[in-house]
Amino acid sequence: MTKKITKEEHDKWLSNVFADQNNQKLFILENHDTSPCGQVRFSRTDRDDWEIHFSMDPKYRGQKLGEHFIRVGLDVFLGKEHRSRITAKVKNDNAASLRVLAKAGFQIEKKYAPNDSEIRLIYISK
């Protein structure tokens, strides 16, 4: 079960993300009228290793935009400088995220034991 995060905890975390630009890259994606649709964030996990995190505004979910959404984030991120490895962690029961990541070029790297709740994927550049 995921612990509920308070607004104060989230605000502190987000301030830390903004302050750590060497290890955190946050991109806000907007639609044609510049309304925010969601975010794609990359967190450094090692010298050249990064992990992708993403979320879409609920009003844009279910419209088959996820693959495009992730690819735009990857294009912007990878265009800044070379990155050797990008991984994603997804809960076993999150079929939508697994499907979207696969369409965007991620492949399952490791399936954890059945009692573990995550699958790790790695980005394979096309």
N, C-alpha and C positions, 0 to 999 in steps of 0.2 A: 504494500500500500504506500502511495506517495504522500509525504507530509505536506500539508497545506502551508504555503508560504505567505507571510504577512506582507502588507504593502511596505512597511518599514524595511523588512529583510530584502525585498525585491529592489527597493530604491538604493539600498546600500550596495547590493550586488551590481546593479546597473552602473552606479557611480564608479565602482572598481573596474568594470569593463571599459568604460570611457577613459579612465585614467591609465590603463595598461595597453597602450597602442602597439607595443612590441609583441604582445602575446595574445591580443584580442582584436579581431577585425569584425566590425558590425556594419551590415549594409541594410538599409531600409528600402524595400521595393515599393514603388508607387505605380498606380495605374495611369492612364492617359490624362486624367485631370489632376494629377499629382496627389491624389488621396493615397495614404499608406495602405498597402495590402498585407504587409507582413515583414518579417526580418529573416536574414540569413547571417549567421555568425560563425566565425572560425576561431577556435581556441587552440593555441599552441600547446602541444602535449610533450614535445621534445624539440631538439634543435631544429629539425626539418619536418617534424610530424605535426599535423593539425587535425582537429576534429570539427566536423560541421554540425551545426544546430540550426534548426529552422522552425518557423511557425507562420501560419497564414491567419489573417483576420477571418473569423468564422463566416462572414458573408461571402468570402471568395472560395471557401472549401466546396468540394463536390462539383467543381466546374472544369475539372481536368486541366488545371493550371499548374499543378505541383511540379511536374517535370520541367516545364519552362522556368518556373520560379527558382528551382535549384540550379538549373543550368546558367541562368543569368548571374546568380550569386557566385557560382564557380568561375564563370568567364571573367567577372570583375576581379575576383580574388586572385585567380591564376595570372591575370594580366598584369598585376602589380609587380610580381617577382616569382622566381621559380619556387615551387613547393614540391617536396619529394613524395609526400604521402598524405592523403586525406582519408580519415575514417569517419564512420558514423556508428552510433549505438542506438538500437531500436528495441523497444520492448517486444517480446515474442508475439504478443497479441495485437500489435499495431500493423495490421495487414496493409492499410493504406500507405503508411510511410515506407514500409518495405517495398511495395510496388513502385512508388514514385522514385525512390532512390535507385532501384534497379533500372528503371527507364532512363534515369539521368546518368547512368554509367557506373553505378556502384555494384560490386559483387560481394556475396557473402564470403567473409574471410574465416569466421569462426562461429559455429553454433555452440552455445554453452549447454551444459547439462540441463536436462528437463526441468530441474528445480530452480534453475537460474532464469531470470526474467529478461535477459537481453541477447540480442544477436549483434555481432560486430560486422560491419561492411567496410570495404575499401574501395576508393574511387579508382577506376581504370580509365585513363584518358583515351578518348576515341580519335 
